[in-house]
């Protein structure tokens, strides 16, 4: 039996990583093997993309202040600092969908509660005269301006959809 291996070397680590995928007599005949090889090529391509980033590039694109925590953490290993930053970006990307769903869910739940509390769909019209809620009126005003700027009718559902997570946090 022949072992199917993929060896990846990159400039961030002198060590090589070996990936083993099953045992096949003819590794080219399996769709699973072909899929795995395609994924390995994609992974290598991502490593090559990461390699073009360096300290001066990242500090130009972002800022010294933003990047300094990574380069302070790895003072003698620029490549590792860049890789750490890239991992941070990927982690943030992984949370994006969950945060988006959470934001919509929170906004809609707050809207339902406010509608129940006020007995009206346009619950936000009571903010200017409700103690403790007057400071939230600016979020409603901003949402209404954005809707009007698109030349759309201002409806309760559109106002709620325009509210930001900051609104929900301050309620």
C-alpha positions as CSV (number, residue, x, y, z in Angstrom):
1,X,0.0,0.0,0.0
2,X,1.2,3.4,-0.9
3,X,1.0,6.4,1.6
4,X,-0.3,9.7,0.2
5,X,1.7,12.6,1.7
6,X,1.8,16.3,1.2
7,X,4.8,18.2,2.6
8,X,4.4,21.9,3.0
9,X,7.3,24.2,3.8
10,X,6.9,27.9,4.4
11,X,9.1,30.7,5.3
12,X,7.4,31.1,8.7
13,X,8.7,27.8,10.1
14,X,11.9,25.9,9.3
15,X,10.0,22.7,10.2
16,X,8.1,20.9,7.5
17,X,4.5,19.7,8.1
18,X,3.5,16.3,6.7
19,X,-0.1,15.6,6.0
20,X,-1.1,11.9,5.5
21,X,-4.4,11.1,3.8
22,X,-5.4,7.4,3.8
23,X,-3.6,4.5,2.2
24,X,-4.4,3.9,-1.4
25,X,-2.7,1.6,-4.0
26,X,-3.4,4.3,-6.7
27,X,-3.8,7.7,-5.0
28,X,-4.8,9.4,-8.2
29,X,-7.9,7.2,-8.7
30,X,-9.8,8.3,-5.6
31,X,-12.1,11.4,-5.8
32,X,-11.4,11.9,-2.1
33,X,-7.7,12.1,-2.8
34,X,-8.1,14.5,-5.6
35,X,-10.3,16.7,-3.4
36,X,-7.7,16.6,-0.7
37,X,-4.9,17.5,-3.1
38,X,-7.0,20.5,-4.3
39,X,-7.4,21.6,-0.7
40,X,-3.7,21.2,-0.1
41,X,-2.9,23.4,-3.1
42,X,-5.4,26.0,-1.9
43,X,-3.7,25.9,1.5
44,X,-0.2,26.4,-0.1
45,X,-1.6,29.3,-2.1
46,X,-2.8,30.9,1.1
47,X,0.6,30.5,2.7
48,X,2.2,32.2,-0.4
49,X,-0.3,35.1,-0.1
50,X,0.6,35.5,3.6
51,X,4.3,35.6,2.6
52,X,4.0,38.8,0.7
53,X,3.0,40.7,3.9
54,X,5.8,42.1,6.0
55,X,6.2,44.6,8.7
56,X,6.7,47.7,6.6
57,X,3.7,46.7,4.4
58,X,1.4,46.1,7.3
59,X,2.4,49.3,9.1
60,X,1.8,51.3,5.9
61,X,-1.6,49.8,5.2
62,X,-2.8,49.9,8.8
63,X,-0.7,51.8,11.3
64,X,2.3,51.4,13.5
65,X,0.1,51.6,16.6
66,X,-2.2,48.8,15.3
67,X,0.6,46.5,14.4
68,X,3.1,47.2,17.3
69,X,1.5,44.6,19.7
70,X,2.3,41.8,17.2
71,X,5.9,43.0,16.6
72,X,6.5,43.6,20.3
73,X,5.3,40.1,21.1
74,X,7.7,38.6,18.5
75,X,10.6,41.1,18.5
76,X,13.1,38.8,16.6
77,X,10.6,37.0,14.4
78,X,8.8,39.3,11.9
79,X,7.3,36.4,10.0
80,X,5.7,35.0,13.2
81,X,4.3,38.4,14.0
82,X,2.8,38.6,10.5
83,X,1.4,35.1,10.8
84,X,-0.1,36.0,14.2
85,X,-1.8,39.0,12.7
86,X,-3.2,36.9,9.8
87,X,-4.5,34.3,12.3
88,X,-6.2,37.2,14.2
89,X,-7.9,38.3,10.9
90,X,-9.1,34.8,10.2
91,X,-10.5,34.5,13.8
92,X,-12.4,37.8,13.4
93,X,-13.7,36.5,10.0
94,X,-14.9,33.3,11.7
95,X,-17.0,35.3,14.2
96,X,-18.5,37.7,11.6
97,X,-21.6,35.6,10.7
98,X,-22.4,34.8,14.4
99,X,-22.1,38.5,15.3
100,X,-24.3,39.6,12.4
101,X,-27.0,37.1,13.4
102,X,-26.7,38.2,17.1
103,X,-27.1,41.9,16.1
104,X,-30.3,41.2,14.1
105,X,-31.7,39.0,16.8
106,X,-31.0,41.5,19.5
107,X,-32.4,44.4,17.5
108,X,-35.6,42.5,16.7
109,X,-36.0,41.3,20.3
110,X,-35.6,44.9,21.6
111,X,-38.1,46.1,19.0
112,X,-40.7,43.5,20.1
113,X,-40.2,44.4,23.8
114,X,-40.5,48.1,23.1
115,X,-43.6,47.5,20.9
116,X,-45.2,45.5,23.8
117,X,-44.2,48.2,26.3
118,X,-45.6,51.1,24.3
119,X,-48.4,49.3,22.6
120,X,-47.4,50.7,19.2
121,X,-45.3,49.6,16.2
122,X,-43.5,53.0,16.0
123,X,-42.4,52.7,19.7
124,X,-39.5,55.0,19.1
125,X,-41.7,58.1,18.9
126,X,-42.1,58.0,22.7
127,X,-38.3,58.4,23.2
128,X,-38.3,62.2,23.3
129,X,-40.7,62.2,26.3
130,X,-39.7,59.1,28.1
131,X,-37.2,59.6,31.0
132,X,-34.1,57.4,30.5
133,X,-34.8,56.9,26.8
134,X,-34.3,60.5,25.4
135,X,-30.6,59.9,24.7
136,X,-31.6,57.0,22.3
137,X,-33.5,59.4,20.1
138,X,-30.3,60.3,18.2
139,X,-30.1,56.7,16.9
140,X,-33.7,56.8,15.6
141,X,-33.0,60.2,14.0
142,X,-29.9,58.8,12.3
143,X,-31.7,55.7,11.0
144,X,-34.6,57.9,9.7
145,X,-32.1,60.2,7.9
146,X,-30.5,57.2,6.2
147,X,-33.9,55.9,5.0
148,X,-35.0,59.3,3.8
149,X,-31.6,59.7,2.0
150,X,-32.5,56.7,-0.1
151,X,-35.8,58.3,-0.9
152,X,-37.8,55.5,0.9
153,X,-40.8,55.7,3.2
154,X,-39.9,55.7,6.8
155,X,-41.6,52.6,8.4
156,X,-41.1,51.0,11.8
157,X,-39.5,47.9,10.2
158,X,-37.1,50.0,8.2
159,X,-36.1,52.1,11.2
160,X,-35.4,48.9,13.3
161,X,-33.4,47.4,10.4
162,X,-31.2,50.6,10.3
163,X,-30.4,50.6,14.0
164,X,-26.9,49.6,14.9
165,X,-25.7,47.2,17.6
166,X,-24.7,50.4,19.6
167,X,-28.4,51.1,19.9
168,X,-29.1,47.7,21.4
169,X,-26.2,48.0,23.8
170,X,-27.4,51.4,25.1
171,X,-31.0,50.3,25.7
